[in-house]
């Protein structure tokens, strides 16, 4: 790598290490912080140089679209997942409409197919609250869900509570004539309601903690 400046070599090493550890590319901000660089514009300049010299390939349509060339293994395909808003993992919060999610995504997050376990038709929601903390889902995390109308007991689901016009993320249990929505936080109480009051919106696939 004699054609690289010290900073470019540092960034390339950071990219390779990040990919090995996480199996998805870093963001510009990740690189700036990880390499101790003064600004994102300096990062972008050096990434352009690395691309010109044939060390990386970039897809500028996505935020983490960086591929290190000549790596030891082929990386998973990077995909964009629509973020449709927020969901409570604490007390339920209102959402814009009572019968469906927002039609158009207000944001997106870039991940590898491995992170969504190869599923299609996945959407994402930002988490508010800490009631799922013992399932390693914290406030500010992004959860990936696949549309579902029926689930098994114990599965993590996004549910619409008709009487409250609210949505929440909990573990689902059908117990006779009632539904228990169980938080994964030993300091919080479950929500009890009727099956008629619950509409399943999505089934948990995985979660992601943004670094930015």
Secondary structure, DSSP 4 states (H G I P E B T S, - for coil): -TTS-HHHHHHHHHHHHHHHHHSSPPPHHHHHHHHT-S-HHHHHHHHHHHHHTTSEEE-TTSTT-EEETT-SSPPPPEEEEEEEEEEESSS-EE-S-SSS--SS-SEEEEEEGGGGTT-SSEEEEEEESSTTGGGT--TT-EEEEEE-S---TT-EEEEEETTTTEEEEEEEEEETTEEEEE-S-TTSPPEEE-GGGEEEEEEEEEEE----
